[in-house]
Amino acid sequence: MPNIPADLVEKANALYQYLMTTRDTLGEQLHAIYRYLDTFRPYLAPYMSCSKGCSHCCRMDVQLSPLEAAYIQMRTGVVMSQPRSITTRHTTPCPFLSEAGACGIYDARPLACRIFHAMGDPENCRPGRNQIQYGHPPNYGNDIFANLMRWMRHQDTQNGWSPSDIRDFFPKRGG
C-alpha cells in the first residue's frame, strides 16, 4: 500500500491534539474518532475486498469498550446488557447483522469494525480460506489505527472498564 496521504496524517494529528486537550465528553470524543475514520475509508477502498453484503468477518469476535456499547445504545436505541463474563471464539453472527448480510448499525459500528479490512480476493474471506487482513491486532495496520486503539484502551483503564464481545453487550434479539 502507498503511504498514508499527508492530509489524513494532518487530520490525525489534529484529532490527537483535540483528544488531548478537549473537555468534551468521551462520547463526543469517540464520535470525532469515528468521523475521522470515515474520511480514512476512501484511502483504503481500492485495496479492500469489503463491500456491503459481504459479512464473513461479522462472525468473528468483536471486542468493544463499554463506552462503545453505550454509544451504540445512544445512537440506535437498542438497550445494552451488562456482560456477566467475557466470551470469545464466537461463530454466531453479530447481533446487528441483517438477513441481507448488511450491518444494522453501520454508522454506530465499533472501532474494531471500522479499522478491520480484508484485502485480496473476496472468495478468500469464506470459512477455511486465508485472507490478507488489515487493521487487526497487534499493530492494527498503521500507526494511526494503533494510536486510536490505544486511546480506547486508555479510556477503559482510566475508567475501570473491561472490553467484551459485542454479543455480550447485545445478546441476539429474540434469541
N, C-alpha and C positions, 0 to 999 in steps of 0.2 A: 504494500500500500504506500502511496505517496505520503509525504509529511503532512501533518495537520495544517490546514491553511492558517495563515497569520491572523486573519480576522477571528477565527474560532479560538485561537490562543489568546488574543487580546480580550475577547469576551469572557474566556475562562478566568483570566487574571482579574478582570473587573468583578466577576462573580465571587472569586475568593476574597477580594477586598470587601465586598458587600457582606459576605458571611462573617468576616472577622470584626466588622465594625457596627453592624446594624443592631438595632433594638427591636426589630420586627419579631413576631412570634416565630417559633420553629415551623409552624405550618406555612407561614408566608415564605420563610427561607426555603423550605422544601419545594414550594411552588416555583420559586425562582430557579432552583436547580432543574426542575422538570422542564421549565420553559427554555432554559439554556440547552438541555439535551435535545429538545425538539429542533433547535437550529443546527445541531450536530448531525442529525439524520441524513440530510442531503449529501454530506461528505462521504458517509458510509454506503449510501444506497447503491452505487454502481458495483459494489463488491459483495453485497448481501444476497443471499438466496431467499431471505424472508419476504413474505408477501401476505396480504390479507387472505385468510382461509387456510394458510399453512400453519398447523398448530402442533407439530411434533414436539416442540420444546415445552408446550403447555402441560406436559405430563411429568416434567422434572420438578425437583424440589425448588421452591421459590421462597427463599428466606427473606423476610422483611422485618423491619423495625416496628414496634408498636406505634411509633409516630406515623409511619406509612399506612398502617392499618387504620388509624384514626383519620388520616387524610382520605383514604378510600371511603370510609364511612361518611365523612362530611360531604364528599363530592357526589356520592351515589345514593346515600340514604340507606344502604344495606348495613344493618347493625352487626358490629363485630363482636366476637366472643373473646373471653379471656382464656388463652391457651392453658390447659391443665398440665400439659407436658410438651416437650419439643419432639416432633416426629420428623423422620427422614425417610429417604428411599421410597418416595411416592411413585406410584404407577397410575393412579387415577388422575383424570384431567383436573386442571384448575377449576374451582367452583364458578369462575366467571367466564369460562369458555362456552360459547353458544353452540347450539346444534350444528350451525353452519361453519363452525371452526374459527369464528372471529372472537376477539377479546371484547367482553361485555363492559369492561372498564378501561378501555384503551387510553382515554385522556387522564385517568387517575392511576394507571398501572404503576407498580413499584419500580424502584431504581434498578433492581436486578433484571427486570424485563426490558427496561429502557436501554441498558448497556449491553445486553447479550445479543449476539447476532451469529447466524450461521453463514458461512461463506463457502461457495462451491456449488456443486450440483445439488439441487433441492432433493433429488432422489436419495442422496446420502443422509438426509435427515430421518429417514424411516428407521424404525427399531432394528437393531442388529447391524446397522451400517455405521461407518465412521465419517464424520463431518468435520470440517475445519470450523472451529469456534472462536469467536472474538468477543471479548468483554467478560470472560469468566475468571474466577479466582485462580491463582493468587494475584496476578498482575492486572487483570481487568482490561487488557488490550492496549491501554495507553495511560500515560501519567494523569491525564485529566480525569478519566473514569476512576482510576485508583484513588486520586485525591478526593473525589466526591464520595466514594465508598468509605474512605477514612473519616470524612466529616460525619457520615451517617453513623458509623461505629462509635465515634467520639460522643455523639449525642446519646447513644444507647448507654455508654459507660457513665457519662455525666449524670444521667437520669435514672440509673439503676434498672434499665430496661434490658430484656432478653429478646433477641430476634427469634422468630419462629416461622414455620412454613405458613404460606397463605391459607392452606386448608385448616390449620389450627385456629387461625383468627376468623375464618369464614367457612365453617363446615358446609358441605354441599347442601344447598337449599332443597327441601322436600325429600331429603335422603337420609 
